[in-house]
Amino acid sequence: MTTPFKKIVKAKIKAKKQLSDVEAEREKIKYEIAEELGLADKVKKYGWSGLTAEETGRIGGIMTKRNKDNGRKWNK
């Protein structure tokens, strides 16, 4: 299920519009984690939809853990 935040970011990226600071930071973290897991090449070649559910879940889980550890809350 896609959250409203994800829909907004996806639409902006597709339309090549400028992301807000929060959106850009979230995307940056997502790419950093994909790089750490060795998935960056796959994302660049196939896009985020080219990842398996397991890979996507791993990225989301790591993002959630890091955000919790840093005291960040995206959905206010």
N, CA, C and O atoms as a GROMACS GRO file, in nm:
protein
  304
    1MET      N    1   0.084  -0.118   0.000
    1MET     CA    2   0.000   0.000   0.000
    1MET      C    3   0.089   0.124   0.000
    1MET      O    4   0.184   0.133   0.078
    2THR      N    5   0.060   0.216  -0.083
    2THR     CA    6   0.138   0.338  -0.094
    2THR      C    7   0.081   0.446  -0.004
    2THR      O    8  -0.039   0.473  -0.005
    3THR      N    9   0.169   0.508   0.075
    3THR     CA   10   0.125   0.617   0.161
    3THR      C   11   0.113   0.744   0.079
    3THR      O   12   0.174   0.755  -0.028
    4PRO      N   13   0.037   0.841   0.127
    4PRO     CA   14   0.025   0.968   0.053
    4PRO      C   15   0.161   1.034   0.028
    4PRO      O   16   0.184   1.092  -0.078
    5PHE      N   17   0.253   1.023   0.126
    5PHE     CA   18   0.385   1.082   0.110
    5PHE      C   19   0.458   1.018  -0.007
    5PHE      O   20   0.520   1.088  -0.087
    6LYS      N   21   0.451   0.886  -0.017
    6LYS     CA   22   0.518   0.815  -0.127
    6LYS      C   23   0.458   0.853  -0.261
    6LYS      O   24   0.531   0.868  -0.359
    7LYS      N   25   0.326   0.870  -0.267
    7LYS     CA   26   0.261   0.909  -0.392
    7LYS      C   27   0.308   1.046  -0.437
    7LYS      O   28   0.334   1.067  -0.555
    8ILE      N   29   0.320   1.138  -0.344
    8ILE     CA   30   0.363   1.274  -0.376
    8ILE      C   31   0.506   1.272  -0.431
    8ILE      O   32   0.534   1.334  -0.533
    9VAL      N   33   0.596   1.201  -0.361
    9VAL     CA   34   0.735   1.194  -0.404
    9VAL      C   35   0.745   1.129  -0.541
    9VAL      O   36   0.816   1.178  -0.629
   10LYS      N   37   0.674   1.019  -0.560
   10LYS     CA   38   0.678   0.948  -0.688
   10LYS      C   39   0.629   1.037  -0.802
   10LYS      O   40   0.689   1.039  -0.909
   11ALA      N   41   0.522   1.112  -0.778
   11ALA     CA   42   0.467   1.201  -0.881
   11ALA      C   43   0.566   1.314  -0.914
   11ALA      O   44   0.583   1.350  -1.030
   12LYS      N   45   0.630   1.369  -0.811
   12LYS     CA   46   0.726   1.476  -0.833
   12LYS      C   47   0.847   1.428  -0.912
   12LYS      O   48   0.895   1.496  -1.002
   13ILE      N   49   0.896   1.309  -0.877
   13ILE     CA   50   1.011   1.254  -0.948
   13ILE      C   51   0.975   1.229  -1.094
   13ILE      O   52   1.053   1.262  -1.184
   14LYS      N   53   0.859   1.171  -1.118
   14LYS     CA   54   0.815   1.142  -1.254
   14LYS      C   55   0.801   1.271  -1.335
   14LYS      O   56   0.836   1.274  -1.453
   15ALA      N   57   0.749   1.377  -1.272
   15ALA     CA   58   0.729   1.504  -1.341
   15ALA      C   59   0.855   1.591  -1.340
   15ALA      O   60   0.855   1.702  -1.391
   16LYS      N   61   0.962   1.538  -1.280
   16LYS     CA   62   1.090   1.610  -1.269
   16LYS      C   63   1.074   1.744  -1.197
   16LYS      O   64   1.133   1.844  -1.236
   17LYS      N   65   0.993   1.743  -1.090
   17LYS     CA   66   0.974   1.862  -1.009
   17LYS      C   67   1.068   1.858  -0.890
   17LYS      O   68   1.116   1.751  -0.851
   18GLN      N   69   1.093   1.973  -0.832
   18GLN     CA   70   1.182   1.986  -0.717
   18GLN      C   71   1.118   1.923  -0.594
   18GLN      O   72   1.001   1.949  -0.564
   19LEU      N   73   1.194   1.840  -0.522
   19LEU     CA   74   1.146   1.780  -0.398
   19LEU      C   75   1.168   1.877  -0.282
   19LEU      O   76   1.262   1.957  -0.284
   20SER      N   77   1.083   1.869  -0.181
   20SER     CA   78   1.104   1.949  -0.060
   20SER      C   79   1.227   1.895   0.013
   20SER      O   80   1.277   1.788  -0.021
   21ASP      N   81   1.274   1.966   0.113
   21ASP     CA   82   1.391   1.923   0.189
   21ASP      C   83   1.368   1.788   0.255
   21ASP      O   84   1.457   1.702   0.254
   22VAL      N   85   1.251   1.768   0.312
   22VAL     CA   86   1.219   1.642   0.380
   22VAL      C   87   1.214   1.528   0.279
   22VAL      O   88   1.267   1.420   0.303
   23GLU      N   89   1.150   1.552   0.166
   23GLU     CA   90   1.140   1.450   0.061
   23GLU      C   91   1.278   1.413   0.007
   23GLU      O   92   1.309   1.296  -0.013
   24ALA      N   93   1.361   1.514  -0.016
   24ALA     CA   94   1.496   1.491  -0.069
   24ALA      C   95   1.581   1.414   0.031
   24ALA      O   96   1.657   1.325  -0.007
   25GLU      N   97   1.568   1.447   0.158
   25GLU     CA   98   1.645   1.377   0.261
   25GLU      C   99   1.604   1.230   0.269
   25GLU      O  100   1.689   1.142   0.283
   26ARG      N  101   1.475   1.206   0.260
   26ARG     CA  102   1.424   1.068   0.265
   26ARG      C  103   1.473   0.987   0.145
   26ARG      O  104   1.512   0.871   0.161
   27GLU      N  105   1.471   1.046   0.027
   27GLU     CA  106   1.520   0.977  -0.092
   27GLU      C  107   1.671   0.951  -0.082
   27GLU      O  108   1.718   0.845  -0.123
   28LYS      N  109   1.745   1.047  -0.028
   28LYS     CA  110   1.890   1.032  -0.011
   28LYS      C  111   1.921   0.913   0.079
   28LYS      O  112   2.009   0.833   0.048
   29ILE      N  113   1.850   0.903   0.190
   29ILE     CA  114   1.869   0.793   0.283
   29ILE      C  115   1.837   0.660   0.216
   29ILE      O  116   1.908   0.561   0.233
   30LYS      N  117   1.730   0.657   0.140
   30LYS     CA  118   1.688   0.535   0.070
   30LYS      C  119   1.798   0.488  -0.027
   30LYS      O  120   1.830   0.369  -0.031
   31TYR      N  121   1.855   0.580  -0.103
   31TYR     CA  122   1.961   0.545  -0.197
   31TYR      C  123   2.088   0.500  -0.124
   31TYR      O  124   2.156   0.408  -0.169
   32GLU      N  125   2.120   0.565  -0.011
   32GLU     CA  126   2.237   0.527   0.066
   32GLU      C  127   2.225   0.383   0.115
   32GLU      O  128   2.321   0.306   0.109
   33ILE      N  129   2.108   0.347   0.164
   33ILE     CA  130   2.086   0.211   0.214
   33ILE      C  131   2.093   0.111   0.099
   33ILE      O  132   2.152   0.004   0.115
   34ALA      N  133   2.034   0.144  -0.015
   34ALA     CA  134   2.042   0.056  -0.131
   34ALA      C  135   2.188   0.034  -0.171
   34ALA      O  136   2.226  -0.077  -0.208
   35GLU      N  137   2.268   0.138  -0.165
   35GLU     CA  138   2.410   0.129  -0.197
   35GLU      C  139   2.480   0.036  -0.099
   35GLU      O  140   2.559  -0.050  -0.140
   36GLU      N  141   2.452   0.051   0.029
   36GLU     CA  142   2.514  -0.032   0.132
   36GLU      C  143   2.478  -0.180   0.114
   36GLU      O  144   2.560  -0.267   0.142
   37LEU      N  145   2.358  -0.207   0.068
   37LEU     CA  146   2.313  -0.344   0.049
   37LEU      C  147   2.354  -0.402  -0.087
   37LEU      O  148   2.325  -0.519  -0.116
   38GLY      N  149   2.419  -0.322  -0.169
   38GLY     CA  150   2.463  -0.368  -0.300
   38GLY      C  151   2.351  -0.371  -0.402
   38GLY      O  152   2.358  -0.446  -0.500
   39LEU      N  153   2.248  -0.291  -0.381
   39LEU     CA  154   2.132  -0.290  -0.470
   39LEU      C  155   2.127  -0.167  -0.560
   39LEU      O  156   2.034  -0.153  -0.640
   40ALA      N  157   2.223  -0.078  -0.547
   40ALA     CA  158   2.220   0.048  -0.621
   40ALA      C  159   2.219   0.026  -0.773
   40ALA      O  160   2.146   0.094  -0.845
   41ASP      N  161   2.300  -0.067  -0.821
   41ASP     CA  162   2.304  -0.094  -0.966
   41ASP      C  163   2.171  -0.146  -1.016
   41ASP      O  164   2.125  -0.109  -1.124
   42LYS      N  165   2.109  -0.232  -0.937
   42LYS     CA  166   1.979  -0.287  -0.975
   42LYS      C  167   1.873  -0.177  -0.978
   42LYS      O  168   1.788  -0.176  -1.067
   43VAL      N  169   1.878  -0.085  -0.882
   43VAL     CA  170   1.782   0.027  -0.878
   43VAL      C  171   1.803   0.118  -0.999
   43VAL      O  172   1.707   0.161  -1.061
   44LYS      N  173   1.928   0.146  -1.032
   44LYS     CA  174   1.957   0.232  -1.147
   44LYS      C  175   1.913   0.168  -1.278
   44LYS      O  176   1.865   0.236  -1.368
   45LYS      N  177   1.929   0.036  -1.288
   45LYS     CA  178   1.895  -0.034  -1.412
   45LYS      C  179   1.745  -0.055  -1.428
   45LYS      O  180   1.689  -0.032  -1.535
   46TYR      N  181   1.678  -0.100  -1.320
   46TYR     CA  182   1.537  -0.138  -1.328
   46TYR      C  183   1.441  -0.046  -1.253
   46TYR      O  184   1.320  -0.057  -1.269
   47GLY      N  185   1.494   0.044  -1.172
   47GLY     CA  186   1.408   0.128  -1.089
   47GLY      C  187   1.370   0.055  -0.962
   47GLY      O  188   1.404  -0.062  -0.944
   48TRP      N  189   1.300   0.125  -0.875
   48TRP     CA  190   1.263   0.066  -0.746
   48TRP      C  191   1.168  -0.052  -0.765
   48TRP      O  192   1.167  -0.143  -0.682
   49SER      N  193   1.090  -0.053  -0.870
   49SER     CA  194   0.997  -0.163  -0.892
   49SER      C  195   1.068  -0.292  -0.934
   49SER      O  196   1.007  -0.398  -0.936
   50GLY      N  197   1.196  -0.283  -0.966
   50GLY     CA  198   1.274  -0.400  -1.003
   50GLY      C  199   1.325  -0.478  -0.884
   50GLY      O  200   1.381  -0.587  -0.900
   51LEU      N  201   1.305  -0.425  -0.765
   51LEU     CA  202   1.349  -0.495  -0.644
   51LEU      C  203   1.243  -0.595  -0.599
   51LEU      O  204   1.124  -0.577  -0.625
   52THR      N  205   1.288  -0.699  -0.533
   52THR     CA  206   1.194  -0.797  -0.478
   52THR      C  207   1.133  -0.740  -0.351
   52THR      O  208   1.181  -0.642  -0.296
   53ALA      N  209   1.026  -0.804  -0.305
   53ALA     CA  210   0.961  -0.760  -0.181
   53ALA      C  211   1.058  -0.771  -0.064
   53ALA      O  212   1.057  -0.687   0.026
   54GLU      N  213   1.140  -0.874  -0.065
   54GLU     CA  214   1.238  -0.893   0.043
   54GLU      C  215   1.339  -0.778   0.046
   54GLU      O  216   1.370  -0.725   0.152
   55GLU      N  217   1.389  -0.739  -0.072
   55GLU     CA  218   1.487  -0.631  -0.080
   55GLU      C  219   1.425  -0.498  -0.039
   55GLU      O  220   1.486  -0.420   0.035
   56THR      N  221   1.305  -0.473  -0.086
   56THR     CA  222   1.236  -0.349  -0.050
   56THR      C  223   1.207  -0.343   0.099
   56THR      O  224   1.224  -0.239   0.163
   57GLY      N  225   1.164  -0.455   0.154
   57GLY     CA  226   1.137  -0.463   0.297
   57GLY      C  227   1.261  -0.441   0.380
   57GLY      O  228   1.256  -0.377   0.485
   58ARG      N  229   1.373  -0.493   0.333
   58ARG     CA  230   1.499  -0.474   0.405
   58ARG      C  231   1.536  -0.326   0.408
   58ARG      O  232   1.578  -0.274   0.512
   59ILE      N  233   1.522  -0.258   0.294
   59ILE     CA  234   1.552  -0.115   0.287
   59ILE      C  235   1.459  -0.038   0.381
   59ILE      O  236   1.504   0.048   0.457
   60GLY      N  237   1.329  -0.068   0.375
   60GLY     CA  238   1.233   0.000   0.461
   60GLY      C  239   1.260  -0.024   0.609
   60GLY      O  240   1.247   0.067   0.690
   61GLY      N  241   1.296  -0.145   0.643
   61GLY     CA  242   1.327  -0.177   0.783
   61GLY      C  243   1.447  -0.102   0.834
   61GLY      O  244   1.447  -0.051   0.946
   62ILE      N  245   1.551  -0.094   0.752
   62ILE     CA  246   1.672  -0.021   0.791
   62ILE      C  247   1.641   0.128   0.802
   62ILE      O  248   1.688   0.194   0.894
   63MET      N  249   1.561   0.181   0.708
   63MET     CA  250   1.522   0.323   0.715
   63MET      C  251   1.447   0.351   0.844
   63MET      O  252   1.474   0.450   0.912
   64THR      N  253   1.353   0.265   0.878
   64THR     CA  254   1.274   0.284   1.000
   64THR      C  255   1.363   0.281   1.123
   64THR      O  256   1.348   0.364   1.212
   65LYS      N  257   1.456   0.186   1.128
   65LYS     CA  258   1.546   0.176   1.243
   65LYS      C  259   1.632   0.300   1.256
   65LYS      O  260   1.646   0.356   1.365
   66ARG      N  261   1.690   0.345   1.145
   66ARG     CA  262   1.775   0.465   1.149
   66ARG      C  263   1.696   0.589   1.189
   66ARG      O  264   1.743   0.671   1.268
   67ASN      N  265   1.576   0.602   1.135
   67ASN     CA  266   1.494   0.718   1.168
   67ASN      C  267   1.457   0.716   1.315
   67ASN      O  268   1.458   0.821   1.380
   68LYS      N  269   1.426   0.601   1.368
   68LYS     CA  270   1.391   0.588   1.510
   68LYS      C  271   1.513   0.622   1.596
   68LYS      O  272   1.501   0.695   1.695
   69ASP      N  273   1.630   0.569   1.558
   69ASP     CA  274   1.753   0.596   1.633
   69ASP      C  275   1.790   0.744   1.631
   69ASP      O  276   1.845   0.796   1.728
   70ASN      N  277   1.759   0.813   1.520
   70ASN     CA  278   1.792   0.955   1.507
   70ASN      C  279   1.679   1.047   1.552
   70ASN      O  280   1.693   1.170   1.550
   71GLY      N  281   1.567   0.989   1.593
   71GLY     CA  282   1.456   1.070   1.642
   71GLY      C  283   1.378   1.140   1.531
   71GLY      O  284   1.307   1.237   1.558
   72ARG      N  285   1.389   1.091   1.406
   72ARG     CA  286   1.317   1.150   1.294
   72ARG      C  287   1.178   1.092   1.284
   72ARG      O  288   1.157   0.973   1.307
   73LYS      N  289   1.082   1.177   1.249
   73LYS     CA  290   0.945   1.131   1.224
   73LYS      C  291   0.899   1.194   1.095
   73LYS      O  292   0.885   1.315   1.086
   74TRP      N  293   0.876   1.110   0.994
   74TRP     CA  294   0.836   1.160   0.863
   74TRP      C  295   0.688   1.190   0.856
   74TRP      O  296   0.648   1.293   0.801
   75ASN      N  297   0.608   1.103   0.911
   75ASN     CA  298   0.462   1.121   0.904
   75ASN      C  299   0.415   1.197   1.026
   75ASN      O  300   0.397   1.138   1.133
   76LYS      N  301   0.395   1.324   1.011
   76LYS     CA  302   0.356   1.408   1.125
   76LYS      C  303   0.208   1.431   1.126
   76LYS      O  304   0.156   1.499   1.214
   0.00000   0.00000   0.00000
